[in-house]
Amino acid sequence: MNNILNEIVRPLADKMLERADLPKDKQKAETRKKVFLDELKSLNYEYDVNGKIVVKNNNGFSLSDDHGWEYSIDEVVNNIFNKYFEVSKWPLSEAEYVARLKDKKITPAERIQLVNYWQNR
């Protein structure tokens, strides 16, 4: 379980946290990150006979949707992430910033907000 948690789940969670719209207050941001990661740690991860990762709750039941379909590891992490965070609408890199500026679909007002954000970050 620790291998799956450390080698697969944690990197996936860290990647999602890069896109999280975190509170400005550092303490609140760290607390929210900790709660998110603690919830991921509280689950049980194991491989089935086909090598697929199965995520189980503390009672040993696989996590599944309303129709009984088991959630993939990506879906589990994404569902828990969405409980605590929203995805930031702001670019993380200069390449992403430039790509967004070139997007013909954004309005002039959105373009101004984007430029102001990038210059003041």
C-alpha positions as CSV (number, residue, x, y, z in Angstrom):
1,M,0.0,0.0,0.0
2,N,2.8,2.5,0.9
3,N,4.4,1.9,-2.5
4,I,1.2,2.8,-4.3
5,L,0.6,5.8,-2.0
6,N,4.1,7.2,-2.4
7,E,4.8,6.3,-6.0
8,I,1.4,6.9,-7.6
9,V,-1.1,8.7,-5.4
10,R,1.2,11.3,-3.9
11,P,2.7,12.5,-7.2
12,L,-0.8,12.7,-8.7
13,A,-2.0,14.7,-5.7
14,D,1.0,17.0,-5.9
15,K,0.4,17.7,-9.5
16,M,-3.2,18.6,-8.8
17,L,-2.2,20.9,-5.9
18,E,-0.1,22.9,-8.4
19,R,-3.3,23.9,-10.0
20,A,-5.3,24.5,-6.8
21,D,-6.6,27.9,-6.1
22,L,-5.3,28.1,-2.5
23,P,-6.4,30.6,0.2
24,K,-4.1,33.6,0.5
25,D,-3.6,32.8,4.2
26,K,-0.6,30.4,4.3
27,Q,-1.9,28.6,7.4
28,K,-5.3,28.0,5.9
29,A,-3.6,26.8,2.7
30,E,-1.3,24.4,4.5
31,T,-4.2,23.1,6.6
32,R,-6.4,22.4,3.6
33,K,-3.5,20.6,1.8
34,K,-2.9,18.5,4.9
35,V,-6.6,17.5,5.2
36,F,-6.6,16.6,1.5
37,L,-3.4,14.4,1.8
38,D,-4.6,12.9,5.1
39,E,-7.9,11.8,3.4
40,L,-5.9,10.1,0.6
41,K,-3.6,8.4,3.2
42,S,-6.7,7.1,5.0
43,L,-7.7,4.9,2.0
44,N,-6.3,1.5,1.2
45,Y,-4.7,0.9,-2.1
46,E,-3.9,-2.5,-3.6
47,Y,-3.4,-4.2,-7.0
48,D,-6.0,-6.6,-8.3
49,V,-5.1,-9.8,-10.2
50,N,-4.9,-7.7,-13.5
51,G,-2.5,-5.2,-12.0
52,K,-5.1,-2.4,-11.7
53,I,-5.1,-0.3,-8.6
54,V,-8.2,-0.8,-6.4
55,V,-9.0,1.8,-3.8
56,K,-10.9,0.6,-0.7
57,N,-12.3,2.4,2.2
58,N,-11.6,1.5,5.8
59,N,-14.3,-1.2,5.8
60,G,-12.6,-2.9,2.9
61,F,-15.1,-2.0,0.2
62,S,-14.0,-0.7,-3.2
63,L,-14.9,3.0,-3.9
64,S,-17.4,3.0,-6.6
65,D,-20.0,5.3,-8.2
66,D,-23.8,5.0,-7.9
67,H,-23.9,2.4,-10.5
68,G,-21.3,0.2,-8.9
69,W,-18.4,1.0,-11.2
70,E,-15.2,1.1,-9.3
71,Y,-13.4,4.5,-9.4
72,S,-10.0,4.6,-11.0
73,I,-7.1,6.1,-8.9
74,D,-7.3,9.3,-11.0
75,E,-11.0,9.6,-10.2
76,V,-10.5,9.0,-6.5
77,V,-7.8,11.7,-6.2
78,N,-9.8,14.1,-8.4
79,N,-13.0,13.6,-6.4
80,I,-11.2,14.2,-3.1
81,F,-9.4,17.2,-4.6
82,N,-12.7,18.8,-5.7
83,K,-14.0,18.6,-2.1
84,Y,-11.3,21.0,-0.9
85,F,-10.1,23.0,-3.8
86,E,-11.0,24.7,-7.1
87,V,-8.7,24.8,-10.0
88,S,-6.9,28.1,-10.4
89,K,-7.8,29.9,-13.6
90,W,-4.4,31.6,-13.7
91,P,-1.4,30.3,-15.7
92,L,1.5,28.7,-13.9
93,S,4.2,29.1,-16.5
94,E,5.2,31.7,-19.1
95,A,4.4,29.2,-21.8
96,E,0.9,28.8,-20.5
97,Y,0.5,32.6,-20.1
98,V,1.5,33.2,-23.8
99,A,-0.8,30.4,-25.0
100,R,-3.7,31.9,-23.1
101,L,-2.9,35.3,-24.6
102,K,-3.0,33.8,-28.1
103,D,-6.4,32.3,-27.5
104,K,-8.9,34.0,-29.8
105,K,-11.8,33.0,-27.6
106,I,-10.9,35.2,-24.6
107,T,-12.6,38.6,-24.3
108,P,-10.6,41.9,-24.1
109,A,-11.6,42.2,-20.4
110,E,-10.3,38.6,-19.7
111,R,-7.1,39.5,-21.6
112,I,-6.6,42.6,-19.4
113,Q,-7.1,40.5,-16.2
114,L,-4.6,38.0,-17.4
115,V,-2.0,40.6,-18.2
116,N,-2.5,42.3,-14.9
117,Y,-2.3,39.1,-13.0
118,W,0.9,38.0,-14.7
119,Q,2.6,41.4,-14.1
120,N,1.6,41.5,-10.5
121,R,2.3,38.0,-9.4
